[in-house]
Amino acid sequence: MNESDIIRLRHMLDCAKSALNLVKSRTFDDLVNDRMFRMALIKEIEILGEAATKISDETRKQLPNIPWEPIIGMRNRLVHVYYDINFRVLWITSNYNIPRLIKELEKISGLIQNEDVNT
C-alpha cells in the first residue's frame, strides 16, 4: 500500500468518526432545522468521499469490503447537487452506513497505523 493511500485511509477514518460523533446526540429534526449542523455533517462526508477518490485502484482491490463507489457517489452528489440533498439519505448514511464503514476501516487500521508515514 503506498504512502498516499495510507494517509487517505486515515483521513477517511477520521472523517467517518467525526461524522458519527456529530450525529450521536442529535435527531433527524436537528438535521433538517439546524443548518450549521447539517453543513458540518455534509463537509465531513464530502472530505471522506474526496479521500476515497484518491485511493489507488490497487488498494481498492485489496480492500473489497469498503463500498468505494457509493462513498464516491455520495461525495459527488453532495458537492454537485448540493441544492437537492435528500436529508433522509444523509441521516441513514450517517447513522447506519458510517458505523459499518468505521468498522471496516478499523479492521485495517493496524496496517495503516503500523506504516511509517507522517500525516
Backbone atoms as SQL, in Angstrom:
CREATE TABLE atoms (id INTEGER PRIMARY KEY, chain TEXT, resi INTEGER, resn TEXT, atom TEXT, x REAL, y REAL, z REAL);
INSERT INTO atoms VALUES
  (1, 'A', 1, 'MET', 'N', 0.853, -1.174, 0.000),
  (2, 'A', 1, 'MET', 'CA', 0.000, 0.000, 0.000),
  (3, 'A', 1, 'MET', 'C', 0.899, 1.238, 0.000),
  (4, 'A', 2, 'ASN', 'N', 0.620, 2.169, -0.898),
  (5, 'A', 2, 'ASN', 'CA', 1.500, 3.324, -0.982),
  (6, 'A', 2, 'ASN', 'C', 1.198, 4.364, 0.110),
  (7, 'A', 3, 'GLU', 'N', 2.129, 5.249, 0.308),
  (8, 'A', 3, 'GLU', 'CA', 2.051, 6.255, 1.375),
  (9, 'A', 3, 'GLU', 'C', 0.806, 7.128, 1.247),
  (10, 'A', 4, 'SER', 'N', 0.503, 7.536, 0.043),
  (11, 'A', 4, 'SER', 'CA', -0.664, 8.388, -0.188),
  (12, 'A', 4, 'SER', 'C', -1.958, 7.674, 0.206),
  (13, 'A', 5, 'ASP', 'N', -2.065, 6.399, -0.125),
  (14, 'A', 5, 'ASP', 'CA', -3.266, 5.630, 0.238),
  (15, 'A', 5, 'ASP', 'C', -3.406, 5.505, 1.754),
  (16, 'A', 6, 'ILE', 'N', -2.315, 5.305, 2.429),
  (17, 'A', 6, 'ILE', 'CA', -2.347, 5.187, 3.889),
  (18, 'A', 6, 'ILE', 'C', -2.860, 6.486, 4.502),
  (19, 'A', 7, 'ILE', 'N', -2.355, 7.589, 4.008),
  (20, 'A', 7, 'ILE', 'CA', -2.793, 8.898, 4.513),
  (21, 'A', 7, 'ILE', 'C', -4.283, 9.088, 4.239),
  (22, 'A', 8, 'ARG', 'N', -4.720, 8.763, 3.038),
  (23, 'A', 8, 'ARG', 'CA', -6.133, 8.941, 2.676),
  (24, 'A', 8, 'ARG', 'C', -7.045, 8.021, 3.486),
  (25, 'A', 9, 'LEU', 'N', -6.617, 6.808, 3.749),
  (26, 'A', 9, 'LEU', 'CA', -7.418, 5.907, 4.585),
  (27, 'A', 9, 'LEU', 'C', -7.555, 6.460, 5.999),
  (28, 'A', 10, 'ARG', 'N', -6.497, 7.059, 6.498),
  (29, 'A', 10, 'ARG', 'CA', -6.580, 7.718, 7.812),
  (30, 'A', 10, 'ARG', 'C', -7.569, 8.867, 7.772),
  (31, 'A', 11, 'HIS', 'N', -7.523, 9.654, 6.695),
  (32, 'A', 11, 'HIS', 'CA', -8.473, 10.761, 6.554),
  (33, 'A', 11, 'HIS', 'C', -9.903, 10.232, 6.535),
  (34, 'A', 12, 'MET', 'N', -10.122, 9.159, 5.805),
  (35, 'A', 12, 'MET', 'CA', -11.456, 8.569, 5.741),
  (36, 'A', 12, 'MET', 'C', -11.937, 8.157, 7.119),
  (37, 'A', 13, 'LEU', 'N', -11.078, 7.488, 7.873),
  (38, 'A', 13, 'LEU', 'CA', -11.459, 7.045, 9.207),
  (39, 'A', 13, 'LEU', 'C', -11.723, 8.236, 10.120),
  (40, 'A', 14, 'ASP', 'N', -10.874, 9.238, 10.070),
  (41, 'A', 14, 'ASP', 'CA', -11.068, 10.430, 10.903),
  (42, 'A', 14, 'ASP', 'C', -12.396, 11.118, 10.584),
  (43, 'A', 15, 'CYS', 'N', -12.683, 11.282, 9.310),
  (44, 'A', 15, 'CYS', 'CA', -13.926, 11.947, 8.912),
  (45, 'A', 15, 'CYS', 'C', -15.149, 11.114, 9.272),
  (46, 'A', 16, 'ALA', 'N', -15.052, 9.814, 9.094),
  (47, 'A', 16, 'ALA', 'CA', -16.168, 8.937, 9.457),
  (48, 'A', 16, 'ALA', 'C', -16.455, 9.038, 10.952),
  (49, 'A', 17, 'LYS', 'N', -15.419, 9.024, 11.761),
  (50, 'A', 17, 'LYS', 'CA', -15.607, 9.152, 13.208),
  (51, 'A', 17, 'LYS', 'C', -16.171, 10.518, 13.580),
  (52, 'A', 18, 'SER', 'N', -15.706, 11.553, 12.911),
  (53, 'A', 18, 'SER', 'CA', -16.227, 12.897, 13.179),
  (54, 'A', 18, 'SER', 'C', -17.707, 12.996, 12.799),
  (55, 'A', 19, 'ALA', 'N', -18.067, 12.425, 11.657),
  (56, 'A', 19, 'ALA', 'CA', -19.469, 12.441, 11.231),
  (57, 'A', 19, 'ALA', 'C', -20.343, 11.699, 12.234),
  (58, 'A', 20, 'LEU', 'N', -19.881, 10.539, 12.675),
  (59, 'A', 20, 'LEU', 'CA', -20.644, 9.769, 13.652),
  (60, 'A', 20, 'LEU', 'C', -20.774, 10.532, 14.966),
  (61, 'A', 21, 'ASN', 'N', -19.723, 11.187, 15.373),
  (62, 'A', 21, 'ASN', 'CA', -19.765, 11.985, 16.596),
  (63, 'A', 21, 'ASN', 'C', -20.759, 13.138, 16.473),
  (64, 'A', 22, 'LEU', 'N', -20.842, 13.727, 15.297),
  (65, 'A', 22, 'LEU', 'CA', -21.793, 14.821, 15.084),
  (66, 'A', 22, 'LEU', 'C', -23.238, 14.377, 15.270),
  (67, 'A', 23, 'VAL', 'N', -23.576, 13.181, 14.811),
  (68, 'A', 23, 'VAL', 'CA', -24.979, 12.739, 14.850),
  (69, 'A', 23, 'VAL', 'C', -25.356, 11.996, 16.128),
  (70, 'A', 24, 'LYS', 'N', -24.391, 11.628, 16.933),
  (71, 'A', 24, 'LYS', 'CA', -24.704, 10.704, 18.028),
  (72, 'A', 24, 'LYS', 'C', -25.710, 11.240, 19.042),
  (73, 'A', 25, 'SER', 'N', -25.760, 12.514, 19.283),
  (74, 'A', 25, 'SER', 'CA', -26.733, 13.034, 20.250),
  (75, 'A', 25, 'SER', 'C', -27.726, 13.972, 19.566),
  (76, 'A', 26, 'ARG', 'N', -27.905, 13.794, 18.265),
  (77, 'A', 26, 'ARG', 'CA', -28.794, 14.656, 17.505),
  (78, 'A', 26, 'ARG', 'C', -29.943, 13.841, 16.924),
  (79, 'A', 27, 'THR', 'N', -30.930, 14.543, 16.393),
  (80, 'A', 27, 'THR', 'CA', -32.090, 13.891, 15.794),
  (81, 'A', 27, 'THR', 'C', -32.198, 14.277, 14.325),
  (82, 'A', 28, 'PHE', 'N', -33.066, 13.575, 13.626),
  (83, 'A', 28, 'PHE', 'CA', -33.321, 13.911, 12.237),
  (84, 'A', 28, 'PHE', 'C', -33.855, 15.338, 12.129),
  (85, 'A', 29, 'ASP', 'N', -34.717, 15.730, 13.058),
  (86, 'A', 29, 'ASP', 'CA', -35.245, 17.099, 13.044),
  (87, 'A', 29, 'ASP', 'C', -34.121, 18.124, 13.183),
  (88, 'A', 30, 'ASP', 'N', -33.103, 17.802, 13.976),
  (89, 'A', 30, 'ASP', 'CA', -31.944, 18.695, 14.078),
  (90, 'A', 30, 'ASP', 'C', -31.275, 18.854, 12.713),
  (91, 'A', 31, 'LEU', 'N', -31.153, 17.761, 11.998),
  (92, 'A', 31, 'LEU', 'CA', -30.529, 17.807, 10.678),
  (93, 'A', 31, 'LEU', 'C', -31.315, 18.729, 9.746),
  (94, 'A', 32, 'VAL', 'N', -32.615, 18.608, 9.781),
  (95, 'A', 32, 'VAL', 'CA', -33.472, 19.412, 8.908),
  (96, 'A', 32, 'VAL', 'C', -33.442, 20.888, 9.311),
  (97, 'A', 33, 'ASN', 'N', -33.433, 21.161, 10.602),
  (98, 'A', 33, 'ASN', 'CA', -33.619, 22.529, 11.091),
  (99, 'A', 33, 'ASN', 'C', -32.346, 23.285, 11.451),
  (100, 'A', 34, 'ASP', 'N', -31.248, 22.596, 11.623),
  (101, 'A', 34, 'ASP', 'CA', -30.011, 23.249, 12.062),
  (102, 'A', 34, 'ASP', 'C', -29.014, 23.252, 10.909),
  (103, 'A', 35, 'ARG', 'N', -28.951, 24.371, 10.219),
  (104, 'A', 35, 'ARG', 'CA', -28.103, 24.470, 9.026),
  (105, 'A', 35, 'ARG', 'C', -26.625, 24.250, 9.352),
  (106, 'A', 36, 'MET', 'N', -26.149, 24.769, 10.481),
  (107, 'A', 36, 'MET', 'CA', -24.737, 24.621, 10.824),
  (108, 'A', 36, 'MET', 'C', -24.392, 23.142, 11.065),
  (109, 'A', 37, 'PHE', 'N', -25.260, 22.450, 11.774),
  (110, 'A', 37, 'PHE', 'CA', -25.072, 21.015, 11.998),
  (111, 'A', 37, 'PHE', 'C', -25.067, 20.268, 10.661),
  (112, 'A', 38, 'ARG', 'N', -26.045, 20.569, 9.825),
  (113, 'A', 38, 'ARG', 'CA', -26.170, 19.902, 8.524),
  (114, 'A', 38, 'ARG', 'C', -24.927, 20.148, 7.666),
  (115, 'A', 39, 'MET', 'N', -24.470, 21.387, 7.621),
  (116, 'A', 39, 'MET', 'CA', -23.307, 21.713, 6.791),
  (117, 'A', 39, 'MET', 'C', -22.037, 21.044, 7.322),
  (118, 'A', 40, 'ALA', 'N', -21.900, 20.970, 8.629),
  (119, 'A', 40, 'ALA', 'CA', -20.737, 20.287, 9.213),
  (120, 'A', 40, 'ALA', 'C', -20.744, 18.806, 8.840),
  (121, 'A', 41, 'LEU', 'N', -21.909, 18.190, 8.937),
  (122, 'A', 41, 'LEU', 'CA', -22.028, 16.774, 8.595),
  (123, 'A', 41, 'LEU', 'C', -21.742, 16.548, 7.111),
  (124, 'A', 42, 'ILE', 'N', -22.311, 17.379, 6.278),
  (125, 'A', 42, 'ILE', 'CA', -22.075, 17.267, 4.834),
  (126, 'A', 42, 'ILE', 'C', -20.586, 17.397, 4.536),
  (127, 'A', 43, 'LYS', 'N', -19.925, 18.361, 5.160),
  (128, 'A', 43, 'LYS', 'CA', -18.499, 18.579, 4.895),
  (129, 'A', 43, 'LYS', 'C', -17.677, 17.354, 5.279),
  (130, 'A', 44, 'GLU', 'N', -17.963, 16.740, 6.420),
  (131, 'A', 44, 'GLU', 'CA', -17.221, 15.534, 6.823),
  (132, 'A', 44, 'GLU', 'C', -17.391, 14.428, 5.794),
  (133, 'A', 45, 'ILE', 'N', -18.612, 14.250, 5.310),
  (134, 'A', 45, 'ILE', 'CA', -18.863, 13.186, 4.339),
  (135, 'A', 45, 'ILE', 'C', -18.235, 13.529, 2.992),
  (136, 'A', 46, 'GLU', 'N', -18.237, 14.795, 2.626),
  (137, 'A', 46, 'GLU', 'CA', -17.564, 15.214, 1.396),
  (138, 'A', 46, 'GLU', 'C', -16.069, 14.904, 1.457),
  (139, 'A', 47, 'ILE', 'N', -15.439, 15.256, 2.568),
  (140, 'A', 47, 'ILE', 'CA', -13.993, 15.026, 2.705),
  (141, 'A', 47, 'ILE', 'C', -13.700, 13.528, 2.694),
  (142, 'A', 48, 'LEU', 'N', -14.523, 12.759, 3.384),
  (143, 'A', 48, 'LEU', 'CA', -14.370, 11.302, 3.384),
  (144, 'A', 48, 'LEU', 'C', -14.419, 10.791, 1.943),
  (145, 'A', 49, 'GLY', 'N', -15.389, 11.247, 1.185),
  (146, 'A', 49, 'GLY', 'CA', -15.527, 10.814, -0.207),
  (147, 'A', 49, 'GLY', 'C', -14.394, 11.300, -1.089),
  (148, 'A', 50, 'GLU', 'N', -13.927, 12.510, -0.843),
  (149, 'A', 50, 'GLU', 'CA', -12.804, 13.032, -1.621),
  (150, 'A', 50, 'GLU', 'C', -11.555, 12.192, -1.370),
  (151, 'A', 51, 'ALA', 'N', -11.317, 11.835, -0.113),
  (152, 'A', 51, 'ALA', 'CA', -10.176, 10.967, 0.197),
  (153, 'A', 51, 'ALA', 'C', -10.316, 9.635, -0.534),
  (154, 'A', 52, 'ALA', 'N', -11.534, 9.109, -0.572),
  (155, 'A', 52, 'ALA', 'CA', -11.770, 7.832, -1.260),
  (156, 'A', 52, 'ALA', 'C', -11.454, 7.927, -2.747),
  (157, 'A', 53, 'THR', 'N', -11.717, 9.088, -3.354),
  (158, 'A', 53, 'THR', 'CA', -11.432, 9.234, -4.784),
  (159, 'A', 53, 'THR', 'C', -9.943, 9.167, -5.075),
  (160, 'A', 54, 'LYS', 'N', -9.117, 9.431, -4.079),
  (161, 'A', 54, 'LYS', 'CA', -7.662, 9.472, -4.269),
  (162, 'A', 54, 'LYS', 'C', -6.982, 8.130, -3.984),
  (163, 'A', 55, 'ILE', 'N', -7.738, 7.159, -3.496),
  (164, 'A', 55, 'ILE', 'CA', -7.176, 5.837, -3.209),
  (165, 'A', 55, 'ILE', 'C', -6.902, 5.120, -4.534),
  (166, 'A', 56, 'SER', 'N', -5.746, 4.521, -4.634),
  (167, 'A', 56, 'SER', 'CA', -5.363, 3.839, -5.877),
  (168, 'A', 56, 'SER', 'C', -6.257, 2.623, -6.141),
  (169, 'A', 57, 'ASP', 'N', -6.356, 2.273, -7.401),
  (170, 'A', 57, 'ASP', 'CA', -7.127, 1.088, -7.787),
  (171, 'A', 57, 'ASP', 'C', -6.563, -0.163, -7.116),
  (172, 'A', 58, 'GLU', 'N', -5.243, -0.236, -7.001),
  (173, 'A', 58, 'GLU', 'CA', -4.599, -1.389, -6.359),
  (174, 'A', 58, 'GLU', 'C', -5.083, -1.550, -4.917),
  (175, 'A', 59, 'THR', 'N', -5.094, -0.468, -4.170),
  (176, 'A', 59, 'THR', 'CA', -5.533, -0.530, -2.772),
  (177, 'A', 59, 'THR', 'C', -7.025, -0.824, -2.693),
  (178, 'A', 60, 'ARG', 'N', -7.806, -0.231, -3.573),
  (179, 'A', 60, 'ARG', 'CA', -9.250, -0.518, -3.574),
  (180, 'A', 60, 'ARG', 'C', -9.495, -2.012, -3.778),
  (181, 'A', 61, 'LYS', 'N', -8.722, -2.621, -4.662),
  (182, 'A', 61, 'LYS', 'CA', -8.878, -4.054, -4.903),
  (183, 'A', 61, 'LYS', 'C', -8.484, -4.871, -3.672),
  (184, 'A', 62, 'GLN', 'N', -7.512, -4.365, -2.923),
  (185, 'A', 62, 'GLN', 'CA', -7.074, -5.055, -1.699),
  (186, 'A', 62, 'GLN', 'C', -8.103, -4.921, -0.573),
  (187, 'A', 63, 'LEU', 'N', -8.996, -3.941, -0.689),
  (188, 'A', 63, 'LEU', 'CA', -9.982, -3.656, 0.359),
  (189, 'A', 63, 'LEU', 'C', -11.398, -3.706, -0.213),
  (190, 'A', 64, 'PRO', 'N', -11.839, -4.890, -0.615),
  (191, 'A', 64, 'PRO', 'CA', -13.136, -5.001, -1.287),
  (192, 'A', 64, 'PRO', 'C', -14.340, -4.774, -0.366),
  (193, 'A', 65, 'ASN', 'N', -14.150, -4.792, 0.945),
  (194, 'A', 65, 'ASN', 'CA', -15.266, -4.582, 1.859),
  (195, 'A', 65, 'ASN', 'C', -15.594, -3.108, 2.072),
  (196, 'A', 66, 'ILE', 'N', -14.773, -2.238, 1.517),
  (197, 'A', 66, 'ILE', 'CA', -15.065, -0.806, 1.564),
  (198, 'A', 66, 'ILE', 'C', -15.944, -0.496, 0.355),
  (199, 'A', 67, 'PRO', 'N', -17.106, 0.110, 0.555),
  (200, 'A', 67, 'PRO', 'CA', -18.011, 0.401, -0.574),
  (201, 'A', 67, 'PRO', 'C', -17.570, 1.651, -1.345),
  (202, 'A', 68, 'TRP', 'N', -16.516, 1.501, -2.131),
  (203, 'A', 68, 'TRP', 'CA', -15.887, 2.639, -2.797),
  (204, 'A', 68, 'TRP', 'C', -16.854, 3.443, -3.651),
  (205, 'A', 69, 'GLU', 'N', -17.585, 2.778, -4.520),
  (206, 'A', 69, 'GLU', 'CA', -18.467, 3.506, -5.441),
  (207, 'A', 69, 'GLU', 'C', -19.557, 4.294, -4.715),
  (208, 'A', 70, 'PRO', 'N', -20.250, 3.711, -3.737),
  (209, 'A', 70, 'PRO', 'CA', -21.253, 4.510, -3.021),
  (210, 'A', 70, 'PRO', 'C', -20.647, 5.688, -2.238),
  (211, 'A', 71, 'ILE', 'N', -19.467, 5.502, -1.682),
  (212, 'A', 71, 'ILE', 'CA', -18.821, 6.593, -0.949),
  (213, 'A', 71, 'ILE', 'C', -18.516, 7.748, -1.906),
  (214, 'A', 72, 'ILE', 'N', -17.930, 7.420, -3.032),
  (215, 'A', 72, 'ILE', 'CA', -17.572, 8.445, -4.009),
  (216, 'A', 72, 'ILE', 'C', -18.836, 9.051, -4.629),
  (217, 'A', 73, 'GLY', 'N', -19.831, 8.217, -4.871),
  (218, 'A', 73, 'GLY', 'CA', -21.098, 8.715, -5.406),
  (219, 'A', 73, 'GLY', 'C', -21.774, 9.692, -4.450),
  (220, 'A', 74, 'MET', 'N', -21.731, 9.392, -3.160),
  (221, 'A', 74, 'MET', 'CA', -22.310, 10.296, -2.165),
  (222, 'A', 74, 'MET', 'C', -21.562, 11.615, -2.162),
  (223, 'A', 75, 'ARG', 'N', -20.252, 11.554, -2.231),
  (224, 'A', 75, 'ARG', 'CA', -19.447, 12.778, -2.285),
  (225, 'A', 75, 'ARG', 'C', -19.837, 13.612, -3.500),
  (226, 'A', 76, 'ASN', 'N', -19.936, 12.966, -4.641),
  (227, 'A', 76, 'ASN', 'CA', -20.285, 13.692, -5.865),
  (228, 'A', 76, 'ASN', 'C', -21.664, 14.333, -5.759),
  (229, 'A', 77, 'ARG', 'N', -22.586, 13.616, -5.194),
  (230, 'A', 77, 'ARG', 'CA', -23.948, 14.144, -5.021),
  (231, 'A', 77, 'ARG', 'C', -23.935, 15.365, -4.100),
  (232, 'A', 78, 'LEU', 'N', -23.239, 15.273, -2.984),
  (233, 'A', 78, 'LEU', 'CA', -23.198, 16.380, -2.033),
  (234, 'A', 78, 'LEU', 'C', -22.526, 17.616, -2.626),
  (235, 'A', 79, 'VAL', 'N', -21.486, 17.394, -3.405),
  (236, 'A', 79, 'VAL', 'CA', -20.741, 18.514, -3.986),
  (237, 'A', 79, 'VAL', 'C', -21.470, 19.127, -5.176),
  (238, 'A', 80, 'HIS', 'N', -21.991, 18.301, -6.056),
  (239, 'A', 80, 'HIS', 'CA', -22.521, 18.798, -7.321),
  (240, 'A', 80, 'HIS', 'C', -24.029, 19.016, -7.339),
  (241, 'A', 81, 'VAL', 'N', -24.748, 18.358, -6.461),
  (242, 'A', 81, 'VAL', 'CA', -26.202, 18.530, -6.417),
  (243, 'A', 81, 'VAL', 'C', -26.581, 19.001, -5.008),
  (244, 'A', 82, 'TYR', 'N', -25.791, 19.920, -4.500),
  (245, 'A', 82, 'TYR', 'CA', -25.934, 20.446, -3.140),
  (246, 'A', 82, 'TYR', 'C', -27.312, 21.052, -2.889),
  (247, 'A', 83, 'TYR', 'N', -27.989, 21.474, -3.920),
  (248, 'A', 83, 'TYR', 'CA', -29.290, 22.123, -3.802),
  (249, 'A', 83, 'TYR', 'C', -30.439, 21.122, -3.677),
  (250, 'A', 84, 'ASP', 'N', -30.140, 19.854, -3.803),
  (251, 'A', 84, 'ASP', 'CA', -31.187, 18.833, -3.777),
  (252, 'A', 84, 'ASP', 'C', -30.727, 17.611, -2.978),
  (253, 'A', 85, 'ILE', 'N', -30.304, 17.841, -1.754),
  (254, 'A', 85, 'ILE', 'CA', -29.835, 16.748, -0.895),
  (255, 'A', 85, 'ILE', 'C', -31.032, 16.146, -0.170),
  (256, 'A', 86, 'ASN', 'N', -31.136, 14.844, -0.236),
  (257, 'A', 86, 'ASN', 'CA', -32.186, 14.129, 0.477),
  (258, 'A', 86, 'ASN', 'C', -31.710, 13.938, 1.920),
  (259, 'A', 87, 'PHE', 'N', -32.337, 14.653, 2.838),
  (260, 'A', 87, 'PHE', 'CA', -31.906, 14.610, 4.239),
  (261, 'A', 87, 'PHE', 'C', -32.069, 13.221, 4.849),
  (262, 'A', 88, 'ARG', 'N', -33.062, 12.473, 4.410),
  (263, 'A', 88, 'ARG', 'CA', -33.237, 11.099, 4.926),
  (264, 'A', 88, 'ARG', 'C', -32.039, 10.228, 4.543),
  (265, 'A', 89, 'VAL', 'N', -31.598, 10.360, 3.303),
  (266, 'A', 89, 'VAL', 'CA', -30.434, 9.580, 2.844),
  (267, 'A', 89, 'VAL', 'C', -29.199, 9.998, 3.638),
  (268, 'A', 90, 'LEU', 'N', -29.028, 11.275, 3.850),
  (269, 'A', 90, 'LEU', 'CA', -27.896, 11.772, 4.634),
  (270, 'A', 90, 'LEU', 'C', -27.955, 11.224, 6.062),
  (271, 'A', 91, 'TRP', 'N', -29.138, 11.202, 6.645),
  (272, 'A', 91, 'TRP', 'CA', -29.315, 10.711, 8.021),
  (273, 'A', 91, 'TRP', 'C', -29.029, 9.201, 8.101),
  (274, 'A', 92, 'ILE', 'N', -29.580, 8.455, 7.179),
  (275, 'A', 92, 'ILE', 'CA', -29.354, 7.000, 7.161),
  (276, 'A', 92, 'ILE', 'C', -27.873, 6.701, 6.945),
  (277, 'A', 93, 'THR', 'N', -27.264, 7.393, 6.010),
  (278, 'A', 93, 'THR', 'CA', -25.837, 7.211, 5.758),
  (279, 'A', 93, 'THR', 'C', -25.037, 7.452, 7.024),
  (280, 'A', 94, 'SER', 'N', -25.341, 8.536, 7.701),
  (281, 'A', 94, 'SER', 'CA', -24.579, 8.931, 8.887),
  (282, 'A', 94, 'SER', 'C', -24.771, 7.980, 10.059),
  (283, 'A', 95, 'ASN', 'N', -25.976, 7.476, 10.228),
  (284, 'A', 95, 'ASN', 'CA', -26.286, 6.660, 11.402),
  (285, 'A', 95, 'ASN', 'C', -26.138, 5.161, 11.191),
  (286, 'A', 96, 'TYR', 'N', -26.162, 4.706, 9.942),
  (287, 'A', 96, 'TYR', 'CA', -26.104, 3.269, 9.680),
  (288, 'A', 96, 'TYR', 'C', -24.915, 2.860, 8.824),
  (289, 'A', 97, 'ASN', 'N', -24.669, 3.587, 7.767),
  (290, 'A', 97, 'ASN', 'CA', -23.572, 3.208, 6.871),
  (291, 'A', 97, 'ASN', 'C', -22.213, 3.631, 7.413),
  (292, 'A', 98, 'ILE', 'N', -22.134, 4.805, 7.992),
  (293, 'A', 98, 'ILE', 'CA', -20.851, 5.284, 8.530),
  (294, 'A', 98, 'ILE', 'C', -20.337, 4.360, 9.640),
  (295, 'A', 99, 'PRO', 'N', -21.167, 3.928, 10.591),
  (296, 'A', 99, 'PRO', 'CA', -20.636, 2.992, 11.606),
  (297, 'A', 99, 'PRO', 'C', -20.077, 1.706, 10.991),
  (298, 'A', 100, 'ARG', 'N', -20.711, 1.197, 9.943),
  (299, 'A', 100, 'ARG', 'CA', -20.201, 0.000, 9.256),
  (300, 'A', 100, 'ARG', 'C', -18.865, 0.300, 8.586),
  (301, 'A', 101, 'LEU', 'N', -18.768, 1.474, 7.987),
  (302, 'A', 101, 'LEU', 'CA', -17.512, 1.873, 7.346),
  (303, 'A', 101, 'LEU', 'C', -16.402, 1.990, 8.378),
  (304, 'A', 102, 'ILE', 'N', -16.711, 2.573, 9.511),
  (305, 'A', 102, 'ILE', 'CA', -15.714, 2.701, 10.586),
  (306, 'A', 102, 'ILE', 'C', -15.191, 1.318, 10.980),
  (307, 'A', 103, 'LYS', 'N', -16.092, 0.365, 11.128),
  (308, 'A', 103, 'LYS', 'CA', -15.665, -0.995, 11.489),
  (309, 'A', 103, 'LYS', 'C', -14.714, -1.574, 10.448),
  (310, 'A', 104, 'GLU', 'N', -15.038, -1.376, 9.184),
  (311, 'A', 104, 'GLU', 'CA', -14.167, -1.892, 8.117),
  (312, 'A', 104, 'GLU', 'C', -12.819, -1.186, 8.122),
  (313, 'A', 105, 'LEU', 'N', -12.844, 0.133, 8.282),
  (314, 'A', 105, 'LEU', 'CA', -11.580, 0.881, 8.305),
  (315, 'A', 105, 'LEU', 'C', -10.754, 0.537, 9.542),
  (316, 'A', 106, 'GLU', 'N', -11.411, 0.300, 10.654),
  (317, 'A', 106, 'GLU', 'CA', -10.677, -0.079, 11.866),
  (318, 'A', 106, 'GLU', 'C', -10.055, -1.465, 11.753),
  (319, 'A', 107, 'LYS', 'N', -10.659, -2.342, 10.967),
  (320, 'A', 107, 'LYS', 'CA', -10.075, -3.663, 10.737),
  (321, 'A', 107, 'LYS', 'C', -8.703, -3.540, 10.096),
  (322, 'A', 108, 'ILE', 'N', -8.554, -2.543, 9.259),
  (323, 'A', 108, 'ILE', 'CA', -7.266, -2.354, 8.590),
  (324, 'A', 108, 'ILE', 'C', -6.420, -1.281, 9.265),
  (325, 'A', 109, 'SER', 'N', -6.929, -0.701, 10.352),
  (326, 'A', 109, 'SER', 'CA', -6.210, 0.408, 10.984),
  (327, 'A', 109, 'SER', 'C', -4.862, -0.021, 11.546),
  (328, 'A', 110, 'GLY', 'N', -4.731, -1.276, 11.960),
  (329, 'A', 110, 'GLY', 'CA', -3.432, -1.753, 12.415),
  (330, 'A', 110, 'GLY', 'C', -2.409, -1.662, 11.302),
  (331, 'A', 111, 'LEU', 'N', -2.824, -2.060, 10.135),
  (332, 'A', 111, 'LEU', 'CA', -1.955, -1.963, 8.964),
  (333, 'A', 111, 'LEU', 'C', -1.638, -0.493, 8.674),
  (334, 'A', 112, 'ILE', 'N', -2.651, 0.342, 8.732),
  (335, 'A', 112, 'ILE', 'CA', -2.466, 1.763, 8.454),
  (336, 'A', 112, 'ILE', 'C', -1.549, 2.403, 9.492),
  (337, 'A', 113, 'GLN', 'N', -1.806, 2.121, 10.771),
  (338, 'A', 113, 'GLN', 'CA', -1.049, 2.759, 11.843),
  (339, 'A', 113, 'GLN', 'C', 0.370, 2.231, 11.957),
  (340, 'A', 114, 'ASN', 'N', 0.604, 1.033, 11.512),
  (341, 'A', 114, 'ASN', 'CA', 1.949, 0.473, 11.615),
  (342, 'A', 114, 'ASN', 'C', 2.863, 0.921, 10.486),
  (343, 'A', 115, 'GLU', 'N', 2.287, 1.522, 9.460),
  (344, 'A', 115, 'GLU', 'CA', 3.106, 2.049, 8.385),
  (345, 'A', 115, 'GLU', 'C', 3.825, 3.292, 8.892),
  (346, 'A', 116, 'ASP', 'N', 5.046, 3.479, 8.478),
  (347, 'A', 116, 'ASP', 'CA', 5.852, 4.623, 8.911),
  (348, 'A', 116, 'ASP', 'C', 5.596, 5.794, 7.978),
  (349, 'A', 117, 'VAL', 'N', 4.506, 6.520, 8.255),
  (350, 'A', 117, 'VAL', 'CA', 4.114, 7.653, 7.415),
  (351, 'A', 117, 'VAL', 'C', 3.784, 8.829, 8.319),
  (352, 'A', 118, 'ASN', 'N', 4.283, 9.983, 7.955),
  (353, 'A', 118, 'ASN', 'CA', 3.922, 11.200, 8.681),
  (354, 'A', 118, 'ASN', 'C', 2.678, 11.792, 8.054),
  (355, 'A', 119, 'THR', 'N', 1.671, 12.138, 8.899),
  (356, 'A', 119, 'THR', 'CA', 0.449, 12.745, 8.371),
  (357, 'A', 119, 'THR', 'C', 0.386, 14.190, 8.749);
